[in-house]
Amino acid sequence: MDHRLTRREALALPVSLLAAADGWNAGQVRHLLPGANHERFLIKASFASPLRGRPALTVDGKRKIEAVRTDSKGSFWSFDVAGLRPLTSYRLRIVDHSGKPLCGEWPLRTFPEPASSQQRFRLLIYTCAGGHDGTRILGTDQPYWVSIANRRKMLAKGLSLQPDAVIANGDHVYWDLRVGPGPLQLGASEWAKREIGEFRRDIPVHGTPNENVLHRAVGPQIADLYGTMFRSAPMLFLQDDHDHFENDEARPGEGITYPPDDFMLRLARATQRMYYPEFLPDGDRPAALPGASLPGLADGCGESYGTLRWGNLAEILLYDCRRGLTLKGPMAGFVPDDVEAWLTRRMKESACGHVVNVPSTPIAWSAGKWGEWYADLLEPGGKLGVSKPKYFWQEGWRSQHDRLLRACSNMERIPLFVSGDLHALGQGRIVRNGSMDLRRNPVHSILSGPISTGPKAWPSAWRGTPPQVPTGLEVEAQLPPLEDNGFTLMDFHPDKIEFQMFHWKIGRPEAELDNLQPFHRFTLTRRI
């Protein structure tokens, strides 16, 4: 298809036609993204056009759950289904206000009861899936991202491996608006202004022209990407910097993007509210963490800090490192104090066989950018170092990093971080952190792989360096960071976690996407 047609048609792609490729009748449903725990579903859906009345979700053909509208026009709806049985598959269908089906029936299963004994859990995890097909490399007509069609093929392969749950770790949206070089190719490009429109920061998001701009910018990146493929795969979406419509940037004379300002928060919240589920409550996660139990959210749900609990086998801690970032020098942090206390407590007290940290910002590697745990910058000769101060970097960030690493290594489990943001696949273990010797129980760090990254967005192209080990860390890399697209599959067992990594990259035959195979396998064994 001609590039110009692709860019224009991406504004109103009939995703329901693509979604029906697996034989399911998507009807009027444009996208479906479900969240789950052991007793509840939270499902976000949109439709090809606004609905005249309130739809409902039928459960096993009997129970009916009325939807909550999440936009101003009636195209976006949320379904909150409580009182479910653990580890049970339910038959779901969306019907209109008169009871007429709007799509086919589909199954969705709850998670096991938290205290139950479980022997196996399969997780699909990746990062950086966003990007509008209309975006072009500055000054060219070359696509900036892996096409949505090819991203869908990667994700379809992941789904074919039948994961019990899926984690999408940050950067679901790339539409930077103000600071740094990114906006000129993304939300502030001439093409974006002309075809998508411009946001006004002085008016609300919902019920104003801002809402139309948001849908044109975000819809192709989320609704068109996922469609209804994931309707039976419970998903957890963790936000990162670009999901607040800015890269993490601190530039003299230009500005500092984080903590996010009010308009960034409103855009990020509106995106989450309409397109993907918030984090369902967990009995071992405080209900009053920042961004939780807010007016307008489903009861007890949270925006930025979540838990995936699979019986007594695995407790996975997810935390956004941007929303609560502070600039307090030695007292600064990427997450607030009460969030750090929750993370530390769960690493110490959890009854699960595996406790895994999933931050939105990478551990063990750096590309010299501002919003990292590390003070490193790219130096002459191509190495990272700290001979020059990083503008507005906060020493408290590294202190919080050190505390979390110590708490992780102190576990009598596999100490493990699986991070987002950094555009790479990688595996390593941290054996020393400054004066902290971790060899008794080294901390493993996994880079799960990015879905959408194109030729100019790799760290080596954007920042002049591939990911490197930052100053003060000693890392034994079993797979040094590899700048390829891909994802990671994790199989949890009582005594071990098995990993499979899959990869592809623009420039390779697209036919490879139809039969991706793992290129890197490894196993981490628990010391019992």
CORNOR-V727293 format. One record per residue. N is the residue number from 1. PSI is psi in whole degrees, 0 to 359 (NA if undefined). D_FIRST is the distance of its C-alpha to the first C-alpha in Angstrom with 2 decimals. Layout:
# CORNOR-V727293
[[N & PSI & D_FIRST] [N & PSI & D_FIRST]]
This chain:
# CORNOR-V727293
[[1 & 143 & 0.00] [2 & 140 & 3.77] [3 & 319 & 6.34] [4 & 320 & 8.46] [5 & 319 & 6.82] [6 & 316 & 6.45] [7 & 320 & 10.00] [8 & 315 & 11.34] [9 & 337 & 10.32] [10 & 342 & 11.68] [11 & 338 & 14.94] [12 & 49 & 15.46] [13 & 129 & 13.54] [14 & 79 & 15.55] [15 & 329 & 16.74] [16 & 330 & 19.52] [17 & 319 & 17.30] [18 & 319 & 16.13] [19 & 332 & 19.75] [20 & 0 & 21.12] [21 & 336 & 19.63] [22 & 7 & 23.06] [23 & 353 & 24.85] [24 & 143 & 26.22] [25 & 100 & 26.28] [26 & 342 & 24.80] [27 & 234 & 25.66] [28 & 1 & 25.34] [29 & 126 & 25.26] [30 & 315 & 22.33] [31 & 153 & 23.78] [32 & 124 & 27.04] [33 & 113 & 28.64] [34 & 144 & 32.25] [35 & 158 & 35.09] [36 & 154 & 38.33] [37 & 205 & 41.79] [38 & 349 & 44.74] [39 & 10 & 45.54] [40 & 147 & 42.66] [41 & 146 & 38.96] [42 & 113 & 37.02] [43 & 130 & 33.66] [44 & 136 & 31.05] [45 & 152 & 28.77] [46 & 163 & 26.57] [47 & 159 & 25.64] [48 & 332 & 22.93] [49 & 161 & 25.51] [50 & 143 & 29.04] [51 & 145 & 31.75] [52 & 332 & 34.86] [53 & 179 & 37.26] [54 & 124 & 37.67] [55 & 174 & 36.12] [56 & 160 & 38.00] [57 & 124 & 37.51] [58 & 141 & 39.67] [59 & 115 & 41.13] [60 & 31 & 42.27] [61 & 3 & 42.32] [62 & 296 & 45.34] [63 & 142 & 45.10] [64 & 126 & 43.00] [65 & 119 & 41.71] [66 & 145 & 40.82] [67 & 161 & 37.83] [68 & 127 & 38.08] [69 & 137 & 35.66] [70 & 6 & 34.00] [71 & 185 & 32.27] [72 & 350 & 33.70] [73 & 342 & 31.84] [74 & 19 & 32.04] [75 & 338 & 28.54] [76 & 133 & 29.66] [77 & 155 & 32.64] [78 & 140 & 34.68] [79 & 121 & 36.87] [80 & 110 & 39.92] [81 & 110 & 41.66] [82 & 175 & 45.01] [83 & 31 & 47.93] [84 & 163 & 46.07] [85 & 144 & 47.61] [86 & 148 & 46.71] [87 & 49 & 44.58] [88 & 136 & 43.91] [89 & 130 & 40.81] [90 & 148 & 40.33] [91 & 123 & 38.36] [92 & 151 & 36.43] [93 & 143 & 34.81] [94 & 132 & 33.86] [95 & 158 & 35.50] [96 & 186 & 35.65] [97 & 340 & 38.87] [98 & 0 & 40.23] [99 & 2 & 39.58] [100 & 132 & 36.65] [101 & 136 & 34.15] [102 & 354 & 30.83] [103 & 177 & 29.44] [104 & 173 & 30.74] [105 & 147 & 33.49] [106 & 155 & 32.87] [107 & 151 & 35.27] [108 & 136 & 35.97] [109 & 142 & 38.85] [110 & 166 & 41.19] [111 & 166 & 42.37] [112 & 159 & 45.88] [113 & 137 & 48.90] [114 & 327 & 49.37] [115 & 359 & 52.76] [116 & 153 & 51.86] [117 & 126 & 51.91] [118 & 144 & 48.52] [119 & 345 & 47.88] [120 & 144 & 44.13] [121 & 130 & 41.09] [122 & 128 & 37.49] [123 & 134 & 35.31] [124 & 130 & 31.65] [125 & 142 & 31.22] [126 & 176 & 28.60] [127 & 170 & 27.88] [128 & 63 & 25.25] [129 & 354 & 22.41] [130 & 181 & 21.28] [131 & 128 & 18.66] [132 & 134 & 16.15] [133 & 339 & 12.45] [134 & 345 & 12.79] [135 & 139 & 15.53] [136 & 151 & 15.40] [137 & 132 & 18.15] [138 & 127 & 20.62] [139 & 6 & 20.39] [140 & 177 & 17.07] [141 & 25 & 13.33] [142 & 135 & 13.43] [143 & 142 & 12.93] [144 & 332 & 16.46] [145 & 163 & 16.30] [146 & 136 & 15.32] [147 & 154 & 12.27] [148 & 322 & 13.62] [149 & 317 & 12.35] [150 & 328 & 14.40] [151 & 320 & 17.17] [152 & 325 & 17.49] [153 & 318 & 18.02] [154 & 313 & 20.71] [155 & 324 & 22.34] [156 & 322 & 22.31] [157 & 315 & 24.20] [158 & 317 & 26.64] [159 & 326 & 27.22] [160 & 342 & 27.84] [161 & 4 & 30.81] [162 & 58 & 32.40] [163 & 151 & 33.42] [164 & 335 & 36.11] [165 & 164 & 34.56] [166 & 135 & 31.73] [167 & 122 & 32.10] [168 & 105 & 29.25] [169 & 80 & 31.11] [170 & 160 & 29.91] [171 & 55 & 27.05] [172 & 342 & 25.00] [173 & 133 & 24.03] [174 & 102 & 23.26] [175 & 54 & 23.96] [176 & 144 & 26.95] [177 & 329 & 28.66] [178 & 310 & 31.70] [179 & 138 & 33.18] [180 & 183 & 32.09] [181 & 342 & 29.06] [182 & 314 & 26.55] [183 & 328 & 26.41] [184 & 341 & 25.18] [185 & 350 & 21.90] [186 & 247 & 21.90] [187 & 342 & 23.71] [188 & 13 & 25.37] [189 & 159 & 22.54] [190 & 322 & 22.09] [191 & 315 & 18.56] [192 & 316 & 20.10] [193 & 321 & 23.03] [194 & 315 & 21.10] [195 & 330 & 18.42] [196 & 321 & 20.33] [197 & 175 & 23.89] [198 & 140 & 26.99] [199 & 148 & 29.55] [200 & 125 & 33.17] [201 & 351 & 35.60] [202 & 7 & 38.53] [203 & 161 & 37.46] [204 & 168 & 36.80] [205 & 308 & 33.44] [206 & 142 & 33.93] [207 & 16 & 34.49] [208 & 174 & 33.39] [209 & 337 & 30.27] [210 & 325 & 29.92] [211 & 321 & 28.98] [212 & 319 & 25.95] [213 & 317 & 24.83] [214 & 314 & 25.47] [215 & 321 & 23.36] [216 & 327 & 20.34] [217 & 317 & 20.84] [218 & 324 & 21.97] [219 & 310 & 20.43] [220 & 330 & 16.98] [221 & 337 & 19.01] [222 & 298 & 21.43] [223 & 316 & 20.89] [224 & 329 & 17.20] [225 & 310 & 18.05] [226 & 328 & 21.15] [227 & 231 & 20.80] [228 & 15 & 23.82] [229 & 323 & 23.62] [230 & 20 & 26.68] [231 & 333 & 28.82] [232 & 12 & 31.51] [233 & 103 & 31.39] [234 & 133 & 33.60] [235 & 147 & 32.00] [236 & 120 & 33.56] [237 & 119 & 31.60] [238 & 130 & 33.36] [239 & 155 & 32.48] [240 & 201 & 32.54] [241 & 308 & 32.30] [242 & 338 & 28.69] [243 & 348 & 29.19] [244 & 12 & 31.68] [245 & 27 & 29.09] [246 & 150 & 30.69] [247 & 158 & 31.00] [248 & 111 & 34.61] [249 & 142 & 35.85] [250 & 106 & 39.30] [251 & 123 & 39.37] [252 & 131 & 42.48] [253 & 345 & 42.09] [254 & 315 & 38.74] [255 & 174 & 39.67] [256 & 126 & 39.78] [257 & 341 & 37.20] [258 & 146 & 39.26] [259 & 154 & 41.05] [260 & 143 & 38.42] [261 & 179 & 39.54] [262 & 319 & 39.75] [263 & 321 & 36.37] [264 & 317 & 34.61] [265 & 318 & 36.55] [266 & 321 & 35.65] [267 & 316 & 31.89] [268 & 318 & 32.20] [269 & 320 & 34.44] [270 & 319 & 32.33] [271 & 311 & 29.27] [272 & 317 & 31.46] [273 & 321 & 33.22] [274 & 323 & 30.15] [275 & 327 & 27.72] [276 & 155 & 29.80] [277 & 145 & 33.45] [278 & 177 & 36.26] [279 & 125 & 38.75] [280 & 154 & 41.20] [281 & 157 & 44.87] [282 & 137 & 46.74] [283 & 339 & 50.53] [284 & 12 & 50.83] [285 & 125 & 48.64] [286 & 135 & 50.47] [287 & 348 & 49.40] [288 & 18 & 49.98] [289 & 153 & 47.65] [290 & 135 & 45.73] [291 & 5 & 42.95] [292 & 152 & 44.45] [293 & 36 & 46.08] [294 & 154 & 44.90] [295 & 136 & 45.08] [296 & 340 & 41.96] [297 & 154 & 41.05] [298 & 149 & 41.69] [299 & 121 & 45.26] [300 & 1 & 45.94] [301 & 161 & 42.34] [302 & 156 & 41.36] [303 & 319 & 38.52] [304 & 345 & 38.82] [305 & 121 & 41.16] [306 & 172 & 40.80] [307 & 135 & 42.15] [308 & 115 & 40.84] [309 & 123 & 43.98] [310 & 86 & 44.13] [311 & 219 & 47.78] [312 & 10 & 50.12] [313 & 315 & 47.66] [314 & 137 & 45.28] [315 & 117 & 45.18] [316 & 123 & 42.09] [317 & 118 & 42.48] [318 & 131 & 39.42] [319 & 129 & 39.86] [320 & 125 & 37.84] [321 & 12 & 39.19] [322 & 316 & 37.99] [323 & 318 & 39.15] [324 & 15 & 42.83] [325 & 140 & 42.89] [326 & 158 & 46.07] [327 & 68 & 47.32] [328 & 31 & 50.97] [329 & 236 & 51.70] [330 & 345 & 53.62] [331 & 6 & 53.20] [332 & 164 & 49.42] [333 & 161 & 47.09] [334 & 334 & 43.49] [335 & 152 & 44.72] [336 & 163 & 47.75] [337 & 318 & 51.14] [338 & 332 & 51.18] [339 & 316 & 47.83] [340 & 319 & 49.17] [341 & 320 & 52.33] [342 & 314 & 50.38] [343 & 314 & 48.43] [344 & 318 & 51.65] [345 & 318 & 53.53] [346 & 323 & 51.00] [347 & 330 & 50.97] [348 & 320 & 54.75] [349 & 349 & 55.44] [350 & 142 & 52.63] [351 & 1 & 53.87] [352 & 153 & 50.61] [353 & 330 & 50.44] [354 & 133 & 47.37] [355 & 123 & 46.59] [356 & 130 & 43.32] [357 & 129 & 42.38] [358 & 83 & 38.73] [359 & 158 & 38.55] [360 & 344 & 35.40] [361 & 136 & 36.57] [362 & 148 & 37.12] [363 & 137 & 40.56] [364 & 346 & 41.72] [365 & 155 & 39.00] [366 & 150 & 38.20] [367 & 15 & 35.72] [368 & 17 & 38.18] [369 & 171 & 36.54] [370 & 305 & 38.75] [371 & 58 & 38.44] [372 & 163 & 39.65] [373 & 340 & 42.90] [374 & 150 & 43.76] [375 & 3 & 45.15] [376 & 147 & 43.50] [377 & 157 & 41.74] [378 & 129 & 40.22] [379 & 165 & 43.13] [380 & 139 & 43.60] [381 & 353 & 43.22] [382 & 6 & 40.20] [383 & 156 & 42.25] [384 & 149 & 42.48] [385 & 178 & 45.83] [386 & 26 & 47.87] [387 & 336 & 49.83] [388 & 144 & 48.29] [389 & 141 & 48.02] [390 & 123 & 44.62] [391 & 122 & 44.47] [392 & 17 & 45.35] [393 & 146 & 45.04] [394 & 125 & 47.57] [395 & 335 & 50.02] [396 & 335 & 50.28] [397 & 316 & 46.77] [398 & 325 & 48.00] [399 & 318 & 51.17] [400 & 319 & 49.28] [401 & 314 & 47.18] [402 & 320 & 50.47] [403 & 319 & 51.97] [404 & 322 & 49.04] [405 & 317 & 49.08] [406 & 315 & 52.82] [407 & 322 & 52.55] [408 & 314 & 49.88] [409 & 333 & 51.94] [410 & 349 & 55.03] [411 & 147 & 53.56] [412 & 51 & 55.02] [413 & 187 & 51.52] [414 & 115 & 48.48] [415 & 120 & 47.71] [416 & 131 & 43.94] [417 & 134 & 41.29] [418 & 111 & 37.58] [419 & 161 & 35.81] [420 & 199 & 32.53] [421 & 305 & 31.03] [422 & 129 & 31.31] [423 & 79 & 28.08] [424 & 162 & 29.60] [425 & 140 & 31.12] [426 & 159 & 34.86] [427 & 131 & 38.29] [428 & 172 & 41.67] [429 & 136 & 45.06] [430 & 118 & 47.05] [431 & 344 & 50.62] [432 & 139 & 51.90] [433 & 99 & 51.15] [434 & 235 & 53.48] [435 & 0 & 56.98] [436 & 111 & 55.73] [437 & 119 & 56.08] [438 & 13 & 53.72] [439 & 336 & 54.53] [440 & 322 & 56.44] [441 & 76 & 53.24] [442 & 147 & 50.22] [443 & 122 & 47.31] [444 & 138 & 44.06] [445 & 126 & 40.82] [446 & 132 & 37.39] [447 & 117 & 34.01] [448 & 340 & 31.79] [449 & 137 & 28.40] [450 & 146 & 25.40] [451 & 317 & 22.20] [452 & 351 & 19.69] [453 & 130 & 21.22] [454 & 183 & 19.09] [455 & 325 & 20.56] [456 & 1 & 22.42] [457 & 358 & 23.79] [458 & 149 & 26.04] [459 & 321 & 29.72] [460 & 331 & 30.22] [461 & 318 & 27.56] [462 & 324 & 28.30] [463 & 358 & 32.06] [464 & 8 & 32.99] [465 & 142 & 34.22] [466 & 167 & 33.21] [467 & 136 & 35.12] [468 & 165 & 38.82] [469 & 126 & 42.04] [470 & 167 & 43.65] [471 & 136 & 47.25] [472 & 352 & 49.90] [473 & 143 & 48.04] [474 & 115 & 48.63] [475 & 128 & 45.74] [476 & 109 & 45.70] [477 & 113 & 42.04] [478 & 329 & 41.30] [479 & 97 & 37.58] [480 & 148 & 37.21] [481 & 127 & 34.17] [482 & 120 & 31.02] [483 & 74 & 27.94] [484 & 156 & 25.44] [485 & 157 & 23.42] [486 & 191 & 25.18] [487 & 170 & 27.74] [488 & 137 & 31.35] [489 & 130 & 33.17] [490 & 127 & 36.83] [491 & 116 & 39.50] [492 & 132 & 42.71] [493 & 163 & 46.04] [494 & 325 & 49.53] [495 & 1 & 50.25] [496 & 166 & 46.88] [497 & 126 & 43.18] [498 & 138 & 40.82] [499 & 142 & 37.49] [500 & 131 & 34.36] [501 & 139 & 31.58] [502 & 145 & 28.03] [503 & 159 & 25.64] [504 & 169 & 22.32] [505 & 146 & 20.65] [506 & 134 & 17.53] [507 & 337 & 18.21] [508 & 160 & 19.47] [509 & 132 & 17.84] [510 & 336 & 15.64] [511 & 335 & 17.73] [512 & 332 & 20.64] [513 & 338 & 19.44] [514 & 348 & 20.29] [515 & 51 & 23.87] [516 & 139 & 24.85] [517 & 151 & 28.57] [518 & 135 & 30.99] [519 & 345 & 31.76] [520 & 122 & 34.66] [521 & 143 & 37.32] [522 & 165 & 40.51] [523 & 133 & 43.20] [524 & 127 & 45.27] [525 & 136 & 48.67] [526 & 139 & 50.81] [527 & 109 & 54.39] [528 & NA & 56.49]]
